[in-house]
Amino acid sequence: MAKVMDAPPPDVIDVVIDEQPSPRRDWKRLALPLAGFLAAALLPPLILDGVWNFTLALALIYGLMGLSIVVVTGYVGQLSLMPATFVGVGAFASAGLVARAATPFWWAAPLAALVTVPVALVIGMVALRLKGLYLAIMTLVFADVAEQFLFRQDWFTGQGGSTPAPRPHLFHLIDFQSDKSYYVLVVCVVSAFLLFMWNFSRSRAARACFAVRDNENGAAAMGINVAKYKL
């Protein structure tokens, strides 16, 4: 005769109800911080000279690189020391396409991403079973190899490790040659990526990343492909 198991007491089970706010409420909550960021970011061109605008543009570009660390370390819990290496691969590939192959900038940027993604996937597959300090050491080794070998090849980085590339223009209507206009372009790109990150953080994929970060075995038990989200 089958024995009916008593349900565990209520205090053993934690029931979490995830109430997702409406998209309209989300946009209202985002509108003020985004407007404040844009207002603060677009103020320097009005009060600073060109050199400072270029310096601030570089700072925003480094901040954009930091967003990758947010995803890899903050969302998935993987300690990687290679973000700057991947940025270097993409930057040199893009500059080479523009300067040596006469590729328009707006085509060179996505093509450079296509060059960087396979490199990242190969390194990711090698490091798939590592975590914590071991992963950090391995990625540091790969970063040093790239610095000592790849970034010293003239065919890739240009003569003397530099590939001057002209700044982009938009349909020959808007020219980004000046430091002020270039800074505004960088602000727009960073704002777009911040908006993308905000949307991604509320997605199903992000929740899977959080599960992998918090408990890989538990995430796998729930049917999450741990290797996929690590890569």
Secondary structure, 3 states (H helix, E strand, C coil): CCCCCCCCCCCCCCCCCCCCCCHHHHHHHHHHHHHHHHHHHCCHHHHCCHHHHHHHHHHHHHHHHHHHHHHHHHHCCCCCCCHHHHHHHHHHHHHHHHHCCCCCHHHHHHHHHHHHHHHHHHHHHHCCCCCHHHHHHHHHHHHHHHHHCHHHCHHHHCHHHCCCCCCCEECCCEECCCHHHHHHHHHHHHHHHHHHHHHHCCCHHHHHHHHHHHCHHHHHHCCCCHHHHHC
